[in-house]
């Protein structure tokens, strides 16, 4: 590769000698262009920049150091070797100080020395260029970094540099940082700890704090990760402190832990409610059987009716637990939220009392949602009751609806949110408000700030569960003494409003058909068998799905209806239904459960037309439902085909 050299020398003899020296030393490796004056040399440089310049300091149009300065100022990236006459070492030394790579006296030049100096100058210039580029890149990274960076003198601890993000994070100006030591400024004002940390850093040359609380200039606490290293910057030992803002990350971690805690509590609550519903069904069923065998004026009859009332109250509690754990059965429909709010207006006013004002602000062109209207009514009612209880001296409740768009930014700050269009339902009161500690627990079951006996602590947990099961998001804002606002966001849908089906006339409760009863709980299985047989039905019993399938194979020509629990060990009710539907799709099915499992409940798979009984249920309810199904003109494939198709895809 040919190296291009520009020789600026007014003496033709010296120029010829230098060119011959270079040719003798390296042959054609160097291509030399000659200019007699500085002006012509600068003109040549403006056309094409060479790899190096050999410059005589004394030219016809410029003399001494000014010769080099004029060239170096315009072309600082070009390595320059200075030539001097006799007794001009001082001028050459000044040129080197000003940026020349080296110098040679004309009387001592050899081809070898000239080549060596040129090559050394080129290498040095490349190294300096790389260093400048590295420094520029470092400065760009330093300025653009999304971590705070401080550079300290390792001996004194004084700040010698600070990047913009650090200034933004802590709210100080550059002048307030520069020349100060860490313990002289607000964020690190714990002087003793800062001094101790500085000594440890000097000794170990590294220090790290994963969770260091700092204060910005306004006194607000900022959680940071703080890492410091000692390193050499040239001949100077410096300390680099990297400060990462962890506030948002800590916020998201807190949300995740809260979500995981709520999920764990929900699993526990759902399991308890499911098993408890089986027990309640048995207690209620046998109570009713005994009541029917007693005279109306019997003291035991009255006592058993109280037992039945207690079962109703317990069933309400388990219903709320199922709502929280997202394991209740929803009947989703597409509707306008404004219609639900408007229909509840009078009832809500009676609920909250005359001393509390109620107003509604409804979006005129509100988007549609797909949810269970009855459960949405439960949300509104529970939030209104919560608002009422926070206003013992009266106040105002405002219910609002609006279209909302939750974007990526909002989703980053709320771990459980999927970006997209939503419909917002807000319930705001002017009551006593809540502090942050109370807000952290308000959706947990049985958590309450009310007096003993004034509430179960399940109202807001029920709201939370319904919202989550409906695919929505709930957010609360409150300040002590300044009221509370709950905002519920339900996903918008583009489907048309669901058509309401007229209520059918309740059928009779007796029959003579054959029913295959599948229930793993022995007490409940025996109770249902008694109820069905007392009403004239022929009952085949199975405790497991596998047993039921065998019984069906043996009696499929005589079985008119299958009543099965959904959740059972081994083969579930869903799997049993899928097997039977494949072989005999016209058989009618009635499902029952204390809750639907995750694949049904979370995704609202249960179609509104699917026959289903929610435990605990009364004897009359199950008999009426069975009779209704048996008397319907549709065969089983119409009633449960949608459910079965979902089963086959899970």
N, C-alpha and C positions, 0 to 999 in steps of 0.2 A: 504493500500500500504506500503510495507516494505522499510525503508530508510537504504541504505547501508553506513556503517561507516568504515573507515580504521583507526585503532589505531596504532600509531608508538610509542612504549614505550619499553625500554630495561628491565625494572624491571617487572618480572613476577607477583609479588604480586600486584603491582599497576595496572597492566593490568587486572588481575583477578577481583580486587576490582571495577575498572571502568566498566567492563562488567556487573558485578552483579548489580551495581547501576542503570545502564541503563535498565536492565531487570526488576528490581523492579519498576522503574519509568514508563516504557511504555510497558512492556511485550515484545512481539515478534515484535513490530513495528520497532525496530532498529536491523539490522543484522550486527554484528561487526566482522571484520577481523583484525587479530593482526600481526604486524611485529615488530621484535626486533631492527632492525637497519634502518638507513635512506636508505641505498642501497637496502635492501629488500623491503622497503616501495615504493621506486621509481620504482622498478621492478614490483610490484603489480599494481601501478598506470598505468604503460605502458600497462598492460594487460586489465584492466577494471577500468574506472574512477568512484569512489564512489560519493555519494551525499555530503559527508563532511569528513574531516580528523581531528583527534585529534592528536596533535604532541607535543611530549616532546622535549624541546629545547636542552637538554643535552643527547646525545646518544654516544655510543662507537665510531662511525665513523664520528661524526660531533658535534660541540659544539656551543651554543649560537645562535646569530642572523643568523650566517652563515647556521645553520640547516634549518631555515625557508626559507632563501633566495634561497638556492639550490632547495628546493621543489617548491616554488612559481614561480621561473624563468621558470621552465619546465611546470608547470600546473597552470597557473594564474587563470583559470576559476573555480578551486576547492576551496570552502570555508574552511578555516583552523582555528581551535580553538587551541591556544597554551597553553600547560601545563608548569608550572614553579615550581621549588623547592622553598624552603624558601629563603627569602631575594633576590629574582631575579625579582622583579617587573620592574626594569629598562630595563632589556633585553626584557621582555614581552611587555613593552610599545613601545620599538623600533620596535618590530615585528609587532605590530598593525599599527604603522606609515608606515611600509613597505608594508602593505597589508593584514595582518592577520585580521580575522573578530572580534576576541575577545581573552581574555586569562583568565585562572583560576589557582589559586595556589593549588598545590596538597593537602595541609593541610586543605583547606576550601571547597573542592569539596563535593557536595551532588548530588544525582541523579536528583533532581528537577532542581538545578542550571545548571547542565551539559546539561540536555535536553533543558532548556530554551536558553542557549547560542548557542547550536548547531542549534536549529530551527531559532533563530534570525540571526545567521550567514548565514544560507541557504537562508532566505528571503532577507537579505541584498545583498547577492551575486547575487540572481536572479534579484533584482531591479537594481543593478549596471550593470549586463549583459544586461538587457533591455535598460538601459540608453546608454550603449556603442553601442548597435545595433541601437538605435534611432539616436545616433550621427553619426554613420557610414552611415545610410540611408540618414540623412540630408546632410551630406557631399557629398554623391553621387549625390543627387538631386541638391545641391548647385553647384557642379562642372559641372553637365550635363544640367543645366537649360538653356532654350533658351530665357531667359530674363536676363538682366544684374542685378546683385545683389551687393549692397554695405552694409557693416555693419559698423556703426559708434558708437563711444562712445557718449552717450546721453548728457554728460556734456560738453565735449570739442569739439565735432563735428569731431574728428579725425577718419580717416578710419582705422578700425582694420582688415577688411577682404574684399576681392573682388573676384568675380568668373571669370572664363575664358571668358565667353561670353561678360562681360562688357569690358574686355581688348580688345577683338576682335572688339567689336562694336565701341569703341572710339580710338583704335590704340595706347594705352599707355601700358607700362610694369607694372607689379605688384609693382615693386619698386617705380614707379612714383606715385602710389596711396597710398601705405601704409604709415601711420603716417601723411598724409596730411589732411587738411580740404577741404571740397568741393570747397570753394571759393579760394583755393590756386592753383587749377589745371585748365587747359584750358577749358574743356567743361562747367564748371560752373563759368566762369571768371567774370560774372556780380556780383561783390562782394557785392554790396549793396542789390540787390534782394535776393541773396543767404543767406545773414545774416538775412534779414527780414523773409525769409521763415523758416530758422532754429529756430528763436524765436517763430514763430507761431507753428511750430512742437513741440517744447518743451512745449508750453502751452496747445495745443489741442491733442497732441500725435498722430495726423494723418494729412496728407496733401496729396492732389492729384492734378495733372495737366494732363488734357487729351491731351493737345497739347503743349508740351514743346520743343522748338528748342535748340538743343545742337550742338556743333562743335566737330568733331573728331580732332585728332592730326594734320591732313593735312589741316584743315580749312574747310572741307566739312560739310554742315549742315545735321543733322540727326534729323528727327521728332520722338519724343518719348512720351510715356505715362509714367508719373512719379508718383509713389505711395510710401509714407513713413509711417511707423508705429513705435511707441515706445513700447517696451516690456521688461520684466525682463528676463535676462539670468542668472539663478542662483541668485546671490545677486547683479549682475551688471545690470544697466539699459542701454539698447542699442537701436539703431535706425536701422531698416532694410529698405533700399531703393530698390524698384523694378523698373527697367527701361526697358520698352518694346519698341522695335524698331517698329515704325508704318510706316516706309517709304514705304514698299511694299503695306501695306493696304491703305495708302493714295493714292498711285498710282492707285490701282484698283478702289478705290472710285471715283477718278477723271475720270477714263475710263468709269465707270458706269454712272456717271452724264453726261458725254459727249455723251454717247450712248443714254441715255434717252432724252437729249436735241435734238439730231439729229432725234430721232424717232418722237418727238412732232412736230418738224419743218416739217418733212416728211409728217405727217398726214395733217398738215395745207396746205402744198404745193400741196399734192395730191388732197385734196378736192377742192382747188381753181382751179387747172388745169382741173379737171373733169367738174366742172360747166362752166368754161371758154371755154372749147372745144365745149360744146353745143352752146354757144353764137357765137363762131367763125364759126361753121358750118352754123348757120342761116344767119349770115352776109355774108359769102361767097356765100351761095346758092342763096339768093335773089339778090345779086350783079350780079351773072351770069345770072339769069333770066332776069334782067333789061337790061344787056349788049346785050343779044340775041335779045331783042325787039327794040334796037336802031340801027340806021345807023352807019356804021363803022367810019365815019368821024364826028360823033356827039361829041361835047366837053364833054358831060356827060359820053359818053362811055370811053373816056380817063381817066376821073376822077374816074370812077368806077373800071377801071383796076388798078389804084393806090390803091384803097381800097382793092382789091384782093391781091395785093402785100403785103400790110400791114398785112392782115390776114395770109399770108404765114409766115411772120416774127414772128407774135404773136404765130402761131402754133408751130414754132420751140422752142420758149420759154416754152410753155406749155409741149412740148415733153421733154425738159430738166428737167422741174419740176417733171414730171411723172417718169423720170429715177431716179432722186434723191429720190423720195418717194417710189420707188420700186413698182409702180403701172402701169408700162407700160407692154405691151404684148411682151413676148420674144418668139422666135422661136428656141429653143435649138437644137443643133446638136452636134454630137461627131466629133471632129477634132483635128488635130495637130496644136498647136499654131505657130509653125515655119512657116507653110504654110501661115498663115495670115500675119505674120511679113514680110516674103519675098515678098508677093504680094503688100505690101504697100510701099516698099522701095523707088521706084521712086517718088511716090506721096508725101511721107514724105520729101524727099529732096527738092522738089519744094516748099513745105509748109514752111519749116524752113529757106530757103534761102541759097545762095551760100557761105555766110561768116560763116556758121556753118557746121562743119563736122558731118557726120552721120556714125556710124558703128554699126554692129550687131554681137553679140556673142551668137550663138545658140547651145543649147545642142543637140548632135547628136542623142541620144536615148531618146528623150523627151516623157514623158507620154502624154496620151490623156486627153482632158477636154470635158465637155458637157456644152455648153453655146450657146448664139446667136452670130454667127460669125460677123454679122453686128454691134452688140453692142460692141464686143471686138475690132473691128476696131475703133469704136468711142472712146473707152478707150485710145488706142494707139495714135490716132490723137489728142485728148485733152491733153494728157500728153506731146506730142511733141510740141504742140502750147504753153503750159505752160512753157516748157523748153526754147523754142525760145524767149519768152517774157522776160525771166530772163537773156538773154545774148545779150544785146543791142550792145555790141562791138564784137560780134562773140564768138565762143567757140566750144564745142563738145557735141554731144548727143550720148549716147550709149544705145542700146536696147539689153537686155540679156534675154535668157530663160534658165531655169534649173529645174531639178527635186528637190523637197524639201520635207523634213519630218518635220512637225511641231509637236513637242512632248508635253508631259504633262507640262514640265517646261515652254515652250513657252506659252502654253495655260493659265497657271496660271498668267502670266504677261500680257496677252491680253484677256480680258474677253469675246470677241466675237468669239474666235477661238475654233474649234473642232479639237482635235489632229488627225493626219493622213497624208497620202501622198498628196502632192499638186504639181502643176506646177507653177513655179514662172515666172512672167514677170516683168522685171525691166527697168525703163527708168531713166537714170542718166544724169545730165547736169553739166557743169562747170561754171554755172552762179552765180548770186549774193547771192543765198542762202536765208534762212529765219531764224528769231529768234523764240524762243519758243512761244512767244505770238501770232505771226502770224500763226504758225503751229497749234495752238489750234483752229483756226477758218477757216482754208483753205477749209474744205469740206462743210461749211455752204452756202446755196444759197444766192447769191447777195453779198457775201463777196469778196472784191477785193482790192488789193494794187495798181492797175493801175489807171491812170488818168481818170477823168470823160469822158465818151464816148469811152474809149479804150477797154471796155469789160463789159460783163453782170454779171460776177461773178458766172456763172452757169457751167463753164467747169469742174472744179474739183468736184462740187457737183453731176454732171451727172456721172462722173467716179465712185464716191462713191456709188451712187444708183445702177448702173449696177453691180458693184462688189458684193454688198450685195445681190442683187436679184439673182445673179448667185451662191450664197452660198459661196462666197469667202471672202477674207480679204485683206485690203490694209494698208500699213505701209509706213511712210515717215521718212527719216532722212535728216537733213539739218543743216548747220552751216553758219552764215552770212559770205559772202565772199568766201565760199568754196563749192558752188554748192548744188544740191539737188538730192536725189535718191528716187523715188517712186517704191515700190515693191508691185505687185499685186499677190496674191496667189489664184489660182482656184483649186478646188478639182480634183484629178486624178480619171479617170474612167477606167474600164477594157473593156468597150464595143468597138465594132468595129466602124470604121469611117463611118459616115452617108453617104448614097448614095444621090448624088445631082439629083434632078428631073429636066428635061428639061423644059424651060419656054413654057407655052401654048400660042397659038395665041389668042390675045384679041378678044372677041366676039363682035357682034353688041350690041347696047344699047336699042333697042326697043322690045316690046313684047305685048302680049294680055292676059297673064295669070293673075290669081288672087293672090294677095299678102296680107297677114295679117300683118299689120304694128303695132308694139307695142312700144310706146315711151311715157314716162311720161312728157317730156318737150313739152308744147303745141306748142311753136313757131317752134321747130324742127320737131314735128309731122306734122304740116301743111305744112312746107317746103318740107319734104320728100313726102308727099301725092301729092303735086303739081308736083314735079319732076317725080314721078312714073306715074301719070295720063297723064301728057304731053307726056310721052313716050309710051302711049298706054295701060298701065296696069290697071286692075281693083283693087281698093284698099279698104280693110276693116280696119278701124281704131280702136285702143284700147289704152287707157291711162294707164291701169293697167293690171297686169298679170291675175287677176281674170276675168276681162272683156274679155280679149283675149281668155281665156279658154272657156268662154261661147260662144263667137263668133265662135270659132273653132268647138265646138259641133254642132252648128247650120249649119255650112257651110263646114264641113270637106271633103265632096265629091268634092267641087269646089276649095278649097285652094291648090295652087301649091307650095307656099313658105311662110315661116314665117320670117320676118325681125324684130328682137327684141333687145332692149337694155338689157344689163345684169343687171345693177344696177337700181332697181326701188323700190319704197315703196311697202310694202305688199309682194305679190308674185314676186320674182325676175325672170329675164329672164332664169336663170339656172333652177329654180323650174318649170317654165312654160314648158321649153323644156323637163324636165323629165316626166311631166304629159302627154304631147303630144306624146312623144316617146313610152310610155307604151301602148297607145291606137292606134297610127298610126305611126309606126316606119319608113315608107317610105317617110313621108313628109320631105322636105328639109328645113334646118334652116340656117339662116345667122345672126350671133351675131354682135353687135356693142357696143362700150363703149368708154367713155373718159378715162377710165382705167379699168383694171380687178380688182376685189376685192382681199383681202389678200389671200384667199384660192386658188385663181387661180394664182395671180402674184408671191407670195412668193415661191410657190412650182412648178412653171413652168408647171402647169397642161394643159394649152392650147396646144393641139397636133398640130404639123405643118400642118396637113391636115384639121384642123377644120376651116370652113369658118368664117372669122372675119374681121370686119372693125374698124379701129382705128379712132376715132374722133380727130380733125375735118377732114372731107373728102370732096372731090369735087363731084359734081353731076355725072360727067362722071365716077368716080371711083365706086360709088355705083351701077350705071346702068350696068357697065361692069361686076361687080362681080355677080350681080343678074342674068344677062344673061348667064354668064359662068356656074353658078350652075344649072339653068333651062335646059341648053342644055347638061349637062353632062349625061352620061349613068348610072352612079351610082345613086342609090336612097339615100334617107336621112340617112338610117341606116348605110350605109358605111361611109358617111361623118362626122356624128356627134356621132356615137356610143361610141367612146373613151371618148368624152367629157361628154356624158350622164352618162357613167359608173363612172366617177370621181365625178359627181354631186351626184350620189346615195350613195357615200361613205363619203361625207362631212356632 
